[in-house]
Amino acid sequence: MKKTSEQLAWLIRRHAVEMTHLSGGSHIGAIMSVADIVAVLYSDVINYEPSKPKWEGRDRFILSKGHAGASIYAALAESGFFPVEELKTHYANGSRLSGHVSHHLPGVDFSTGSLGHGLSAGVGMAYALKKSGRKENVYVVLGDGECNEGSVWEAALFANHFRVNNIVAIVDHNHMQSLDFNENTLGIENFYDKWKAFGWNVIEIDGNNHDDLKRAFESAKGMAQESSHKPTIIIANTVKGYGVSFMQNDILWHYRFPHKGWEYDGAVAELYATKPENIQDPYTPYGIDNPVLPTDKDDIGNDHTFSYTWDTSYPEQMRRVEATPGAGGREHYINNEK
């Protein structure tokens, strides 16, 4: 039975915790923020046939922010493209489930990971489909930080100029990138007006709200048939790490994975408490009894953004030049305490 978008989004998040925990892989914050977008696409929007992944009548989908690839792997497995059990091989040597999205997996149309390429490829696919008189649509999910790439805006210009109205781009606008918030890294606002100026239909929503997402995709279909025939972009405002309180809006979880102990136990316990009806936790069916809790010595609830943690005086406080025999007098960064 096909899962509801709410069920699929929960499973994507639960698989993400397990996959990154087992593999020591990164980017769980991005996986959690994009989970609702991916779930609604696979439950309610995209036409696909799991038994025929190369079916010509399928809609095409590209996750341009390929570092959040575990979200797609989970969605594909839960949609019947390959066994759910294979998700445990994420990041393993010889696995098809590489850290960034790989087209070697059934259901993946384009390998991604090097940011800025997905929209260009998607626009090309959509343009080719349109020129061939076909009716399939192309959906591309980008990161907001990814939109610093010039190639994104070249693709945007092309899509508008050639009225590529069979493409819908979705920006997972979780407002964080790399080491900080977007505006502290390289400002992208006013984001809505930028896309409008490039000739796109623009819809801005709460990207963690399934009703908003469904309405936006329905509106995108209507806009595509209007006389302007413009491409459409959905700016989906999301929360990085959404679904686990201590991961939310903490840039640490762009790189960190849930370690054994309070990190894993806490994430599983929080997700289990919000589990929708009629689905089972595939890893801890009854939750975790007596989960390990963080102590006041654990790194939780702290601001890890670059703009907060960077102290330009730090290197000078820690540096001492030592003429160490055999070291050629090179600089060593050591604690000044004796």
Residue, then its C-alpha position, 0 to 999 in steps of 0.5 A: m500500500k502506498k504510504t501517505s506523505e506524512q508516513l513517508a516523511w517520518l520514515i525518511r527521517r528515521h532511516a536517515v538517523e540509522m543510515t548516518h549512525l551506521s555509516g558515520g556519514s554527514h549531512i543529516g541536518a539537510i536530510m531532515s529539512v528536505a524530508d517533507i518535500v521529498a515525501v510529498l513529491y513521491s507520495d502525491v506528485i511524481n509519476y513513476e513505476p518502481s518496477k520500471p525505473k526507466w519507464e519513458g512516461r515517468d516524471r524526472f526528478i533530480l536532487s541537486k543538493g546531492h549531499a542529502g542523498a539519504s533522503i532519496y534513497a529512503a524514499l525510493a526504497e520505501s516506494g519499492f525501487f529496491p529493498v529497504e534492507e539495502l539502506k543499511t549499506h549506506y556509505a559502505n565500500g562497494s555499496r550502490l548507496s554512495g554519500h552523494v546521489s548516484h545514478h547507479l541506483p534504480g530511480v535516480d536519473f542524475s548523479t549529484g553532489s557537485l552543487g550547481h549542476g542539477l538545475s542545468a541538467g533538469v532544464g535540459m531534460a525538460y526542454a528536450l521533453k517539450k521539444s519532443g512533444r512529451k507531457e512529462n514534468v521535471y522536478v529539481v530540488l536545490g539547496d539555498g546555499e547552492c543558489n550562490e552558484g552562477s550556473v543556477w542563474e544561467a539555467a534560470l535564464f535559459a528556462n525563462h527564455f525558452r519558456v520551459n514550463n514543464i519544470v518545477a524547481i524547489v528550493d529547500h530554503n533552510h537558511m543555513q549553509s556550510l558553516d553558518f546562516n545564509e546571510n552570514t555566508l553570502g547573502i541571497e535575499n530578497f530571494y523571492d524577488k530574484w527569481k521573479a526578476f529572472g522570469w519565473n513563477v514564484i511560490e513561497i511556502d512553509g516547506n515542512n507543511h504538507d498541506d502547503l506543499k501539496r497546494a504549491f505543486e497543484s498551483a505549479k501545474g496550473m501556472a504551467q498552462e497559463s499563457s506566459h508558459k513560464p517555469t515555476i519555482i517553489i521557495a520552501n522555507t524549512v528548518k535544518g534538522y527538522g524533527v529532532s529538537f537538538m539538531q534544529n538550526d544547529i550547523l553542527w549537524h551539517y557535518r555530524f552524525p548521531h553517535k552512540g549514546w545520547e545523540y542516537d538515543g535522543a534522536v530515535a526517542e524524539l522521532y518515535a514520539t511523533k510516529p504516524e499511525n499504521i507504520q512501524d519503526p524498522y529499527t527499534p519497533y518499540g522505541i528505546d527503553n531508558p534512552v541515554l540522556p545528555t549531561d551538562k558536559d555534552d555539546i548540546g544547545n550551543d551556537h556552532t555557527f562560524s560567526y559566533t565561534w570564530d575569534t580572530s585573536y585565537p591563533e595568536q593566543m595559541r601560537r608559539v614559535e619553537a626552534t625545535p630540533g629537526a623541525g626547522g623552526r616551524e610554527h606550532y600551535i600549542n596551549n600556552e598553559k604550562 
